[in-house]
Amino acid sequence: MSRKNQHVVPHAQGWAVRGEGNSRVASTFRKQSDAIDAARAIAQRQHSELVIHGRDGKIRDKDSHGQDPYPPKG
């Protein structure tokens, strides 16, 4: 199974979930919160990271669902 980070990005229909490196979106939503829920479910299944972008396209939040080192570095 591929472990691509899942990005929630602005889209013409509102918000989209896009796997990192993909040119096409996986799904679109009217509300950002719905896109976040869908992307989080994918990231949890794939043990990858959820990356949430704001309307300006800049990253505003991240949430890891992967194999994080414990204790964290840094």
DSSP file (Angstrom, degrees, kcal/mol; ACC not computed):
  #  RESIDUE AA STRUCTURE BP1 BP2  ACC     N-H-->O    O-->H-N    N-H-->O    O-->H-N    TCO  KAPPA ALPHA  PHI   PSI    X-CA   Y-CA   Z-CA
    1    1 A M              0   0    0      0, 0.0     2,-0.2     0, 0.0     0, 0.0   0.000 360.0 360.0 360.0 135.8    0.0    0.0    0.0
    2    2 A S        -     0   0    0      1,-0.1     2,-0.3     2,-0.0     0, 0.0  -0.470 360.0-151.0 -72.7 141.9    1.3    3.4   -0.9
    3    3 A R        +     0   0    0     -2,-0.2     2,-0.3    44,-0.1    46,-0.2  -0.470  31.9 161.9-112.9  60.2    1.9    5.8    2.0
    4    4 A K        -     0   0    0     -2,-0.3    44,-0.1    44,-0.1    42,-0.1  -0.601  43.2-114.1 -80.9 136.7    1.3    9.2    0.3
    5    5 A N        -     0   0    0     -2,-0.3    15,-3.0    43,-0.1     2,-0.5  -0.427  31.2-128.7 -63.4 145.5    0.6   12.2    2.5
    6    6 A Q  E     -Ab  19  50A   0     43,-2.5    45,-3.1    13,-0.2     2,-0.4  -0.881  21.6-160.3-104.9 126.2   -2.9   13.5    2.1
    7    7 A H  E     -Ab  18  51A   0     11,-2.8    11,-2.7    -2,-0.5     2,-0.6  -0.878  12.1-151.4-109.5 135.2   -3.4   17.1    1.4
    8    8 A V  E     +Ab  17  52A   0     43,-2.7    45,-2.4    -2,-0.4     9,-0.2  -0.937  33.8 172.7-100.7 116.8   -6.6   19.2    1.8
    9    9 A V  E     -A   16   0A   0      7,-2.5     7,-2.7    -2,-0.6    46,-0.1  -0.880  38.1 -93.7-129.2 154.1   -6.4   22.0   -0.8
   10   10 A P  E     +A   15   0A   0      0, 0.0     2,-0.3     0, 0.0     5,-0.3  -0.376  48.6 179.8 -63.1 147.0   -8.6   24.7   -2.1
   11   11 A H  E >   -A   14   0A   0      3,-2.0     3,-2.1    18,-0.1    17,-0.0  -0.957  43.9-103.4-147.5 160.0  -10.6   23.7   -5.2
   12   12 A A  T 3  S+     0   0    0     -2,-0.3    -1,-0.1     1,-0.3     3,-0.0   0.845 124.0  46.5 -56.4 -36.0  -13.1   25.2   -7.6
   13   13 A Q  T 3  S-     0   0    0     -3,-0.0     2,-0.4     1,-0.0    -1,-0.3   0.371 132.7 -87.9 -87.6   5.1  -15.9   23.2   -5.9
   14   14 A G  E <  S+A   11   0A   0     -3,-2.1    -3,-2.0    14,-0.0     2,-0.3  -0.754  91.4   1.9 131.0 -86.3  -14.7   24.2   -2.4
   15   15 A W  E     -AC  10  29A   0     14,-2.9    14,-3.2    -2,-0.4     2,-0.3  -0.973  59.0-163.3-139.7 150.7  -12.1   21.8   -1.1
   16   16 A A  E     -AC   9  28A   0     -7,-2.7    -7,-2.5    -2,-0.3     2,-0.5  -0.945  17.7-134.6-135.0 155.0  -10.3   18.7   -2.3
   17   17 A V  E     +AC   8  27A   0     10,-2.3     9,-3.3    -2,-0.3    10,-1.1  -0.947  30.1 178.6-106.1 127.0   -8.3   15.8   -1.0
   18   18 A R  E     -A    7   0A   0    -11,-2.7   -11,-2.8    -2,-0.5     2,-0.2  -0.995  26.8-129.0-134.0 129.3   -5.2   15.1   -3.1
   19   19 A G  E >   -A    6   0A   0     -2,-0.4     3,-2.4     5,-0.4   -13,-0.2  -0.537  46.6 -90.3 -71.4 140.0   -2.6   12.4   -2.5
   20   20 A E  T 3  S+     0   0    0    -15,-3.0    -1,-0.1     1,-0.3     3,-0.1  -0.271 113.3  15.2 -56.0 130.3    1.0   13.8   -2.5
   21   21 A G  T 3  S+     0   0    0      1,-0.3     2,-0.3    -3,-0.1    -1,-0.3   0.290  96.5 124.5  88.3  -9.3    2.4   13.7   -6.0
   22   22 A N    <   -     0   0    0     -3,-2.4    -1,-0.3     1,-0.1     4,-0.1  -0.624  50.3-157.1 -84.3 141.4   -0.9   13.1   -7.7
   23   23 A S  S    S+     0   0    0     -2,-0.3     2,-0.3    -3,-0.1    -1,-0.1   0.740  78.7  59.1 -86.2 -24.6   -2.1   15.5  -10.4
   24   24 A R  S    S-     0   0    0     -5,-0.1    -5,-0.4     1,-0.0     2,-0.2  -0.755  86.9-116.0-105.7 153.9   -5.7   14.7   -9.9
   25   25 A V        -     0   0    0     -2,-0.3    -7,-0.3    -7,-0.1     3,-0.1  -0.541   8.8-142.7 -84.7 152.0   -7.8   15.0   -6.7
   26   26 A A  S    S-     0   0    0     -9,-3.3     2,-0.3     1,-0.3    -8,-0.2   0.862  78.4 -18.1 -79.3 -38.7   -9.3   12.0   -4.9
   27   27 A S  E     -C   17   0A   0    -10,-1.1   -10,-2.3     2,-0.0     2,-0.3  -0.982  59.3-134.0-163.2 160.9  -12.5   13.8   -4.0
   28   28 A T  E     -C   16   0A   0     -2,-0.3     2,-0.3   -12,-0.2   -12,-0.2  -0.903  17.4-173.5-125.0 154.4  -14.1   17.2   -3.6
   29   29 A F  E     -C   15   0A   0    -14,-3.2   -14,-2.9    -2,-0.3   -18,-0.1  -0.971  30.1-135.9-143.3 153.3  -16.2   18.7   -0.8
   30   30 A R  S    S+     0   0    0     -2,-0.3     2,-0.4   -16,-0.2    -1,-0.1   0.855  94.2  50.1 -76.5 -36.5  -18.1   21.9   -0.2
   31   31 A K  S  > S-     0   0    0      1,-0.1     4,-1.6   -16,-0.1     3,-0.4  -0.848  74.2-139.8-109.4 140.6  -16.8   22.3    3.3
   32   32 A Q  H  > S+     0   0    0     -2,-0.4     4,-2.7     1,-0.2     5,-0.2   0.873 103.5  60.0 -61.8 -37.3  -13.2   22.1    4.4
   33   33 A S  H  > S+     0   0    0      1,-0.2     4,-2.1     2,-0.2    -1,-0.2   0.867 104.1  49.7 -62.1 -35.6  -14.2   20.2    7.5
   34   34 A D  H  > S+     0   0    0     -3,-0.4     4,-2.1     2,-0.2    -1,-0.2   0.895 111.0  49.3 -68.3 -39.2  -15.6   17.4    5.4
   35   35 A A  H  X S+     0   0    0     -4,-1.6     4,-2.7     2,-0.2     5,-0.2   0.898 110.1  51.6 -64.8 -40.4  -12.5   17.3    3.3
   36   36 A I  H  X S+     0   0    0     -4,-2.7     4,-2.7     2,-0.2    -2,-0.2   0.923 108.7  50.6 -62.5 -44.7  -10.4   17.1    6.4
   37   37 A D  H  X S+     0   0    0     -4,-2.1     4,-1.8     2,-0.2    -1,-0.2   0.917 113.3  45.3 -59.6 -44.2  -12.4   14.2    7.8
   38   38 A A  H  X S+     0   0    0     -4,-2.1     4,-1.8     2,-0.2    -2,-0.2   0.921 114.8  47.1 -66.5 -44.3  -12.0   12.2    4.5
   39   39 A A  H  X S+     0   0    0     -4,-2.7     4,-2.8     1,-0.2    -2,-0.2   0.878 109.7  54.2 -65.8 -37.8   -8.3   13.0    4.3
   40   40 A R  H  X S+     0   0    0     -4,-2.7     4,-2.6    -5,-0.2    -1,-0.2   0.906 106.4  51.8 -62.9 -41.6   -7.8   12.0    7.9
   41   41 A A  H  X S+     0   0    0     -4,-1.8     4,-2.0     2,-0.2    -1,-0.2   0.913 112.4  45.8 -62.0 -42.4   -9.4    8.6    7.3
   42   42 A I  H  X S+     0   0    0     -4,-1.8     4,-2.3     2,-0.2    -2,-0.2   0.937 112.7  50.2 -64.9 -46.4   -7.1    7.9    4.4
   43   43 A A  H  X>S+     0   0    0     -4,-2.8     5,-2.3     1,-0.2     4,-0.9   0.875 110.0  50.8 -61.5 -38.3   -4.0    9.1    6.3
   44   44 A Q  H  <5S+     0   0    0     -4,-2.6     3,-0.5     2,-0.2    -1,-0.2   0.920 111.6  47.1 -65.3 -43.1   -4.9    6.8    9.2
   45   45 A R  H  <5S+     0   0    0     -4,-2.0    -2,-0.2     1,-0.2    -1,-0.2   0.873 119.6  39.6 -64.9 -36.7   -5.4    3.8    6.9
   46   46 A Q  H  <5S-     0   0    0     -4,-2.3    -1,-0.2    -5,-0.1    -2,-0.2   0.473 104.9-126.5 -92.4  -2.7   -2.1    4.5    5.1
   47   47 A H  T  <5 +     0   0    0     -4,-0.9    20,-0.4    -3,-0.5    -3,-0.2   0.933  68.9 125.9  54.2  48.5   -0.2    5.6    8.3
   48   48 A S      < -     0   0    0     -5,-2.3    17,-2.0    18,-0.2     2,-0.4  -0.452  62.4 -80.0-121.2-166.2    0.8    8.8    6.5
   49   49 A E  E     - D   0  64A   0     15,-0.2   -43,-2.5   -46,-0.2     2,-0.5  -0.808  25.4-140.6-108.1 142.9    0.5   12.5    7.2
   50   50 A L  E     -bD   6  63A   0     13,-3.2    13,-2.4    -2,-0.4     2,-0.5  -0.885  18.9-168.5 -96.9 126.4   -2.5   14.8    6.9
   51   51 A V  E     -bD   7  62A   0    -45,-3.1   -43,-2.7    -2,-0.5     2,-0.5  -0.974   3.3-160.7-121.1 119.1   -1.5   18.3    5.5
   52   52 A I  E     -bD   8  61A   0      9,-2.8     8,-3.1    -2,-0.5     9,-1.5  -0.879   5.1-162.7-106.3 124.8   -4.2   21.0    5.7
   53   53 A H  E     - D   0  59A   0    -45,-2.4     6,-0.2    -2,-0.5     2,-0.1  -0.755  12.6-131.6-102.8 150.3   -3.8   24.1    3.4
   54   54 A G    >   -     0   0    0      4,-2.7     3,-2.2    -2,-0.3    -1,-0.1  -0.301  41.2 -86.1 -87.3 179.4   -5.6   27.4    3.9
   55   55 A R  T 3  S+     0   0    0      1,-0.3    -1,-0.1     2,-0.1    -2,-0.0   0.804 130.0  57.9 -56.0 -30.6   -7.5   29.3    1.1
   56   56 A D  T 3  S-     0   0    0      2,-0.1    -1,-0.3     1,-0.1     3,-0.1   0.473 117.4-114.1 -81.2  -0.9   -4.2   30.9    0.2
   57   57 A G  S <  S+     0   0    0     -3,-2.2     2,-0.2     1,-0.3    -2,-0.1   0.283  74.7 130.0  88.2 -11.1   -2.6   27.5   -0.5
   58   58 A K        -     0   0    0      1,-0.1    -4,-2.7    -5,-0.1    -1,-0.3  -0.496  69.4-100.8 -77.8 146.8   -0.2   27.8    2.4
   59   59 A I  E     +D   53   0A   0     -6,-0.2    -6,-0.3    -2,-0.2    -1,-0.1  -0.483  42.6 171.7 -66.1 128.4    0.1   24.9    4.9
   60   60 A R  E     +     0   0A   0     -8,-3.1     2,-0.3     1,-0.4    -7,-0.2   0.585  61.7   4.4-113.3 -16.7   -1.8   25.8    8.0
   61   61 A D  E     -D   52   0A   0     -9,-1.5    -9,-2.8     2,-0.0    -1,-0.4  -0.983  53.9-161.1-164.2 154.8   -1.7   22.5   10.0
   62   62 A K  E     -D   51   0A   0     -2,-0.3     2,-0.3   -11,-0.2   -11,-0.2  -0.979   2.3-171.3-138.3 151.0   -0.3   19.0    9.9
   63   63 A D  E     -D   50   0A   0    -13,-2.4   -13,-3.2    -2,-0.3     2,-0.4  -0.934  16.1-144.5-145.8 119.7   -1.3   15.8   11.7
   64   64 A S  E     +D   49   0A   0     -2,-0.3   -15,-0.2   -15,-0.2     4,-0.1  -0.681  24.6 169.9 -91.6 135.1    0.8   12.7   11.5
   65   65 A H        +     0   0    0    -17,-2.0   -16,-0.1    -2,-0.4    -1,-0.1  -0.029  55.3  95.6-124.1  26.0   -0.7    9.2   11.5
   66   66 A G  S    S-     0   0    0    -19,-0.1     2,-1.5     1,-0.0   -18,-0.2  -0.073  94.5 -63.7-103.1-159.0    2.5    7.4   10.7
   67   67 A Q        -     0   0    0    -20,-0.4    -1,-0.0    -2,-0.1    -2,-0.0  -0.585  61.1-172.5 -90.9  71.7    5.3    5.7   12.5
   68   68 A D        -     0   0    0     -2,-1.5     2,-0.1     1,-0.1     0, 0.0  -0.402  25.8-112.9 -69.4 139.6    6.6    8.6   14.5
   69   69 A P        -     0   0    0      0, 0.0    -1,-0.1     0, 0.0     4,-0.1  -0.459  35.3-116.5 -69.6 144.5    9.8    8.1   16.5
   70   70 A Y  S    S+     0   0    0      1,-0.2     3,-0.0    -2,-0.1     0, 0.0  -0.994 102.2  31.6-128.0 126.0    9.4    8.2   20.3
   71   71 A P  S    S-     0   0    0      0, 0.0    -1,-0.2     0, 0.0     0, 0.0   0.586 106.6-121.1 -72.6 156.4   10.7   10.3   21.8
   72   72 A P        -     0   0    0      0, 0.0     2,-0.2     0, 0.0    -2,-0.1  -0.299  26.5-109.4 -64.6 148.6   10.4   12.9   18.9
   73   73 A K              0   0    0      1,-0.2     0, 0.0    -4,-0.1     0, 0.0  -0.509 360.0 360.0 -76.4 145.9   13.6   14.4   17.6
   74   74 A G              0   0    0     -2,-0.2    -1,-0.2     0, 0.0     0, 0.0   0.440 360.0 360.0  86.2 360.0   14.3   18.0   18.3
